[in-house]
Amino acid sequence: MKTKAMLAALVAVVFGITLAACNSTGNSAGNSGAELKQIAQQRVGDYVVTLLAENGQLKQGKNKYALEFRKAADNQLVDVGEVKLSSRMPMPGMSDMLGGASATPSGTPGRYTVESDFEMRGKWNFGATFGANQRVMFPINVQ
Ligand SMILES: [Cu+2]
């Protein structure tokens, strides 16, 4: 009886671990396999816009990360057509430093792959224009 109970407990643990492993692979959306973590999120009209990066970090230099658009009502990913980006760093006493940034559809509607170049560490303003000229601006910290 005791052995049976222990065996049942073991089966439950193994099953739990398997489930957890399945969940984590299901959630990681990066094509390199590293887990994408949310950096910033904003609501704009009917949309929720989320910025995600591997390990939740943006680093000096070239970065590849993800931008997601969801309908606020049902939290489902939604295609928003062309997405235009701007990436600038306010510099004291001079004009903003610009970082090239582009968004391309990832293949999953509503999820875009972003490539950008941050020349310096520090605070950048990362903006996106989408849909019917809707705008979102994320203050981000580049490490
Ligand atoms: Cu700068």
Boltz pocket constraint, residues with backbone or C-beta under 6 A from the ligand:
constraints:
  - pocket:
      binder: B
      contacts: [[A, 89], [A, 90], [A, 91], [A, 97], [A, 120], [A, 121]]
      max_distance: 6.0
